[in-house]
């Protein structure tokens, strides 16, 4: 009996244990599927779920990337009043509180409701603006060459001055010279290129001074070897400094962006080696002093210019023997790609430098060219349209060369193409001539817009 009772008692224990296990399992099964239980789980457990996608690195103003925790692309932060903050030129905004999680993860419910479009400065439209021009064509005599000051000529119509460029998807802030100089404190802006680059340089000087006489601005051309001896045809460039903010703006003449070296320095009539694969010595020497660099070239790439300047193409330090490269279009393309590659490599050791390559400025000669009676007498603004809708640049050479580099494109070709009424035309300070200048622009004028686009992207 004792033995039987003992086994019966043990059997009851086993049965109770089995029942407890079953009940416990059922309870846990129900608890796992209870939504209340989900909310009680550790937040840390869900926060550290593995991500399927890496954090996207934001693009800096010159195209370099820096990987920062909590930075995502195309997600605009929200202000207290619920409006989206304007993104920078690359459409990047910091969102410090958003973890880099996969949108597919069940418990990561942070999803961008909409993607902000990146500002496209080359697409947009010209709009009338009664606040234009940005400075007086009569007053900016200290910086503006008289030959480009259309207000000083017999030109009868100045309606071209009353327009501004409105880029697609963004509002450009009005240019404020005080804010600009403050932004560029202790910095140097360098323009290197042809006479259109010189126009952009003079335009920025007029904008930065308000077109007023500024005796406090210092001529520091001597620091850059730009002071020429008496009797020189013209200086190779100019450099001016605003002492209050220590801002320097300079221009160096380099029509082809290739290094030019006389074959016989003692002979003024010597041929000049045009090194297509080597940037100008000036740029190589002073690059470390620049904070913003704007390059341009284009209109001097023709056989007449090369012959007149006695430029002889060189590659790899010796006269070019490649007939394909010797063709003007190919030589220009080769040079642009060579300079871009060189500059892009330099940006690694010059992280503060923001480099831009401006696309070609359009010519508007009608019924002939500059030497065959061509003219640009239209005075009606935007008679060929006011809006640019196309994707990509008209200047495919520059666009192609910059692809994959950290150098930014300053694309002004298409928007300038619409402004054939804003050239110098046939009016000069000496009166009307038979020939017309349909290459250079009146100032104030279109180059002011180029600088507004530049400042917006610095």
C-alpha positions in Angstrom: 0.0 0.0 0.0 2.7 2.4 0.9 4.5 1.7 -2.3 1.3 2.1 -4.3 0.4 5.4 -2.6 4.0 6.6 -3.2 3.8 5.9 -6.9 0.3 7.5 -7.1 1.6 10.6 -5.3 4.5 10.9 -7.7 2.2 10.4 -10.7 0.1 13.3 -9.5 3.3 15.5 -9.3 4.2 14.6 -12.8 0.8 15.4 -14.1 0.7 18.7 -12.3 4.2 19.6 -13.7 3.0 18.8 -17.3 -0.1 20.9 -16.8 2.0 23.8 -15.5 4.4 23.5 -18.5 1.4 23.5 -20.9 -0.2 26.5 -19.2 3.0 28.5 -19.1 3.7 27.8 -22.8 0.2 28.9 -23.7 0.6 32.1 -21.6 4.0 32.9 -23.2 2.5 32.3 -26.7 -0.3 34.7 -26.0 2.0 37.3 -24.4 4.3 37.2 -27.5 1.4 38.2 -29.7 0.0 40.8 -27.4 0.6 44.4 -28.7 0.9 45.6 -25.2 3.9 43.4 -24.7 5.5 44.9 -27.8 5.4 48.4 -26.4 7.0 47.2 -23.2 10.0 45.8 -25.0 13.2 47.6 -24.6 13.4 50.6 -27.0 17.1 49.8 -27.3 16.3 46.4 -28.8 14.5 48.0 -31.7 16.9 51.0 -32.1 19.8 48.8 -32.8 18.2 46.7 -35.5 20.7 46.1 -38.3 20.3 48.4 -41.3 20.1 47.0 -44.8 21.3 50.3 -46.3 24.4 52.4 -45.5 24.2 56.0 -44.6 24.5 58.2 -47.6 27.3 60.7 -47.4 26.4 64.3 -48.0 28.1 66.2 -50.8 30.2 69.2 -49.9 30.1 72.5 -51.9 33.0 71.3 -54.0 31.8 67.8 -54.4 33.8 66.1 -51.6 32.0 63.8 -49.3 32.1 63.5 -45.5 30.3 60.7 -43.7 28.5 62.0 -40.7 26.3 60.1 -38.3 22.6 61.0 -38.7 23.0 62.8 -42.0 20.7 61.8 -44.8 20.2 63.2 -48.3 17.1 65.0 -49.6 15.3 65.0 -46.2 14.7 68.6 -45.2 14.5 69.4 -41.4 11.3 70.9 -40.1 11.2 74.2 -38.3 9.0 74.9 -35.3 6.2 76.4 -37.4 6.1 73.3 -39.6 7.8 74.6 -42.7 10.8 72.9 -44.4 14.1 74.6 -44.2 15.7 75.4 -47.5 18.4 72.9 -48.5 21.9 73.8 -49.6 23.1 73.6 -53.1 23.4 69.8 -53.0 20.0 69.2 -51.4 21.6 68.0 -48.1 20.2 68.7 -44.7 21.3 67.4 -41.3 18.7 65.4 -39.4 20.6 64.7 -36.1 17.8 62.7 -34.5 17.1 60.2 -37.3 18.9 56.8 -37.0 20.2 55.3 -40.2 17.8 52.4 -40.4 16.3 50.4 -43.2 12.9 51.5 -44.3 12.0 47.8 -44.7 12.6 47.1 -41.0 9.3 46.5 -39.2 9.8 48.7 -36.2 11.6 51.6 -38.0 8.7 53.8 -39.0 10.8 56.9 -39.9 10.1 57.5 -43.6 10.6 60.7 -45.6 7.1 61.9 -46.6 8.5 63.8 -49.6 11.9 64.4 -51.2 12.9 68.0 -51.7 14.2 68.8 -55.2 17.8 70.0 -55.6 18.1 73.6 -56.9 19.0 73.6 -60.5 20.7 76.9 -61.2 20.9 76.3 -65.0 17.1 75.7 -65.3 14.7 78.5 -64.7 13.4 81.7 -66.2 14.2 85.4 -66.6 11.7 87.6 -64.7 11.3 91.4 -64.7 12.7 93.1 -61.6 12.4 96.8 -61.0 15.3 96.7 -58.4 17.8 96.1 -61.2 20.6 96.8 -62.0 22.7 95.9 -59.0 25.0 99.0 -59.4 25.3 102.1 -61.6 27.0 101.9 -64.9 27.8 105.6 -64.5 29.4 105.2 -61.1 31.5 102.0 -61.3 34.4 103.7 -63.1 37.0 102.5 -60.7 36.6 98.9 -61.6 34.7 98.8 -64.9 36.4 99.2 -68.2 34.9 102.1 -70.1 34.6 99.9 -73.2 32.1 97.7 -71.4 30.2 100.4 -69.6 27.2 100.8 -72.0 25.8 103.7 -70.0 28.8 105.7 -71.1 28.1 105.0 -74.8 25.4 106.4 -77.2 23.3 103.3 -76.7 19.6 104.4 -76.6 18.0 101.4 -74.9 18.8 99.8 -71.5 15.8 97.6 -70.9 18.1 94.6 -70.7 19.1 95.8 -67.2 15.7 95.1 -65.7 15.7 91.3 -65.3 16.9 88.7 -62.9 17.4 85.0 -63.2 15.0 82.8 -61.3 16.3 79.2 -60.9 14.0 76.2 -60.8 13.1 74.8 -57.4 14.7 77.4 -55.3 14.7 81.1 -54.3 18.0 82.8 -54.6 18.6 85.4 -51.9 19.2 88.9 -53.2 22.8 89.8 -53.5 23.9 91.9 -50.5 27.5 93.2 -50.7 27.9 93.5 -47.0 26.8 89.9 -46.4 28.9 88.7 -49.3 32.1 90.3 -47.9 31.4 89.0 -44.5 30.9 85.6 -45.9 34.2 85.9 -47.8 36.1 87.2 -44.8 39.8 86.2 -45.0 39.2 84.5 -48.3 40.4 84.9 -51.9 38.3 84.6 -55.0 40.3 84.0 -58.2 39.1 84.2 -61.8 41.4 82.6 -64.4 40.3 82.7 -68.0 39.8 84.9 -71.1 38.2 88.4 -71.5 34.8 87.0 -70.5 36.4 85.9 -67.2 37.7 89.5 -66.9 34.1 90.8 -67.4 32.9 88.5 -64.6 35.8 89.8 -62.4 34.9 93.4 -63.1 31.2 92.7 -62.5 32.0 91.2 -59.0 34.1 94.2 -58.1 31.2 96.5 -59.0 28.8 94.3 -57.1 31.0 94.1 -54.0 31.5 97.9 -53.9 28.0 98.8 -54.9 29.5 100.5 -58.0 30.8 103.3 -55.8 34.3 104.8 -55.5 36.1 102.8 -52.8 39.5 104.4 -52.0 39.9 102.0 -49.0 40.2 99.0 -51.4 43.8 98.1 -51.8 45.6 97.1 -55.1 47.6 94.0 -54.1 48.5 92.9 -57.6 52.2 93.0 -56.6 51.6 90.0 -54.3 50.8 87.9 -57.3 53.3 89.3 -59.8 50.6 91.2 -61.7 52.3 94.5 -61.7 53.8 95.1 -65.2 56.7 97.5 -66.0 56.1 100.7 -67.9 55.5 100.2 -71.6 53.8 96.8 -71.2 50.7 96.3 -73.4 48.5 95.4 -70.4 48.9 93.6 -67.1 48.3 89.9 -66.9 45.7 90.5 -64.3 44.5 92.5 -61.3 44.1 91.8 -57.6 42.2 93.9 -55.0 41.6 93.5 -51.3 38.8 94.8 -49.1 40.8 95.5 -45.8 37.8 95.5 -43.5 37.1 91.8 -44.2 40.4 90.9 -45.7 38.7 89.7 -48.8 40.7 89.5 -52.1 39.2 89.3 -55.6 41.6 88.8 -58.5 41.7 88.0 -62.1 44.5 86.4 -64.2 44.4 86.3 -68.0 44.8 82.8 -69.4 42.6 82.6 -72.6 43.4 78.9 -73.2 44.1 77.7 -69.6 47.3 76.0 -71.0 50.8 77.0 -69.8 52.4 79.5 -72.2 56.2 79.6 -72.3 58.2 81.6 -74.9 60.6 79.4 -76.7 63.1 82.3 -76.7 62.5 84.6 -73.8 65.0 87.2 -75.2 63.1 87.4 -78.5 59.8 89.3 -78.4 58.8 87.7 -81.7 59.5 84.2 -80.5 57.0 81.4 -80.8 55.3 80.4 -77.6 55.0 76.8 -76.4 51.4 76.1 -75.6 51.5 73.2 -73.2 48.1 71.6 -73.6 48.6 69.2 -70.7 49.9 71.7 -68.2 48.0 74.4 -66.2 49.2 78.0 -66.2 52.3 78.6 -64.0 50.3 81.3 -62.2 47.6 78.8 -61.1 50.2 76.2 -60.0 52.1 78.8 -58.0 49.2 80.5 -56.2 46.6 77.7 -55.9 47.2 77.3 -52.2 46.1 80.9 -51.6 42.7 80.6 -53.3 39.5 79.8 -51.5 37.3 80.1 -54.6 38.5 79.4 -58.1 36.5 80.1 -61.3 38.0 78.9 -64.6 36.8 79.5 -68.1 38.0 79.2 -71.7 36.6 78.8 -75.2 36.6 81.7 -77.6 40.3 81.8 -78.3 40.3 78.3 -79.5 40.5 79.0 -83.3 43.3 78.9 -85.8 43.4 82.6 -86.2 44.1 83.3 -82.5 46.8 80.6 -82.3 48.5 82.0 -85.4 48.3 85.6 -84.2 49.7 84.7 -80.8 52.3 82.4 -82.3 51.2 79.6 -80.0 52.7 76.2 -80.9 51.0 73.2 -79.4 53.1 71.1 -77.0 52.3 67.8 -75.2 54.5 66.0 -72.8 57.0 68.9 -72.9 57.6 68.7 -76.7 55.9 69.8 -79.9 52.7 67.9 -80.5 53.0 65.4 -83.3 49.5 63.9 -82.9 47.5 65.1 -85.9 44.2 64.3 -84.1 45.1 66.5 -81.1 46.2 69.2 -83.5 42.7 69.8 -84.6 41.4 72.9 -82.7 38.3 71.2 -81.2 40.3 68.2 -80.1 43.1 70.4 -78.7 40.5 72.4 -76.6 38.9 69.2 -75.4 42.3 67.7 -74.5 43.3 70.8 -72.6 40.1 71.1 -70.6 40.2 67.5 -69.6 43.9 67.8 -68.7 43.4 70.9 -66.5 40.3 69.4 -64.8 42.2 66.2 -63.9 45.1 68.1 -62.5 42.9 70.5 -60.5 40.7 67.6 -59.2 43.8 65.9 -57.9 45.0 69.1 -56.2 41.7 69.4 -54.2 42.7 66.5 -52.0 45.5 68.6 -50.5 43.4 71.9 -50.7 40.3 70.9 -48.9 39.0 74.5 -48.3 39.2 75.3 -52.0 35.9 75.5 -53.9 36.6 75.1 -57.6 34.2 76.0 -60.4 34.4 75.8 -64.2 32.2 78.2 -66.0 30.7 77.1 -69.3 31.1 79.1 -72.4 29.5 82.4 -72.9 27.4 82.4 -76.1 28.0 84.7 -79.1 25.1 86.4 -80.9 26.4 87.4 -84.3 23.6 87.5 -86.9 24.0 87.9 -90.7 27.7 87.3 -90.5 30.5 87.0 -88.0 32.6 89.7 -86.2 34.7 90.4 -89.2 32.1 89.9 -91.9 29.4 92.4 -91.0 27.7 90.4 -88.3 25.5 92.3 -85.8 23.3 92.0 -82.8 20.9 94.9 -83.0 17.9 93.4 -81.2 16.8 95.6 -78.3 13.7 93.6 -77.2 14.5 91.5 -74.1 13.6 87.8 -74.3 12.3 87.9 -77.8 13.4 84.3 -78.1 11.8 83.1 -74.9 12.5 83.5 -71.2 12.7 80.0 -69.8 15.2 77.1 -69.9 13.7 73.6 -69.4 16.3 71.3 -70.8 18.4 68.9 -68.7 22.1 69.0 -69.0 24.4 71.7 -70.3 24.7 73.1 -73.8 28.5 73.1 -73.1 28.9 69.3 -73.3 32.7 69.6 -73.3 32.8 71.2 -69.8 30.0 69.1 -68.5 31.8 65.9 -69.7 35.1 66.9 -68.3 33.7 67.6 -64.8 31.7 64.4 -64.5 33.0 62.4 -61.6 35.2 65.2 -60.2 34.9 67.5 -57.2 34.8 70.6 -59.4 31.4 72.2 -59.8 30.0 73.4 -63.0 28.9 77.1 -63.3 26.5 76.6 -66.1 25.6 79.9 -67.7 25.4 79.1 -71.4 21.7 78.4 -72.0 20.4 81.2 -69.7 22.8 83.7 -71.4 21.7 82.4 -74.9 18.3 84.0 -74.3 19.8 87.5 -73.8 21.0 88.5 -77.3 19.9 92.1 -76.7 22.4 92.6 -73.8 25.7 92.6 -75.8 27.9 95.7 -76.5 26.5 95.7 -80.0 27.8 98.6 -82.2 27.9 101.3 -79.5 31.2 102.4 -78.1 32.5 105.3 -76.0 33.9 106.8 -79.2 30.6 106.6 -81.1 29.1 104.2 -83.6 31.4 101.9 -85.5 30.8 99.7 -88.5 31.6 96.5 -86.6 29.6 95.1 -83.6 30.7 93.3 -80.5 28.3 90.5 -80.0 30.6 88.5 -77.8 31.2 90.8 -74.7 28.3 92.0 -72.5 27.2 95.4 -71.3 27.9 96.0 -67.6 25.8 96.1 -65.5 24.4 93.1 -67.3 24.5 89.3 -67.8 27.8 88.6 -66.0 26.2 90.0 -62.8 23.9 87.0 -63.0 26.8 84.7 -63.4 28.2 86.0 -60.1 24.9 85.7 -58.4 24.8 82.0 -59.3 28.4 81.7 -58.2 27.8 83.3 -54.8 24.7 81.1 -54.3 26.8 78.0 -54.7 29.9 79.0 -52.7 
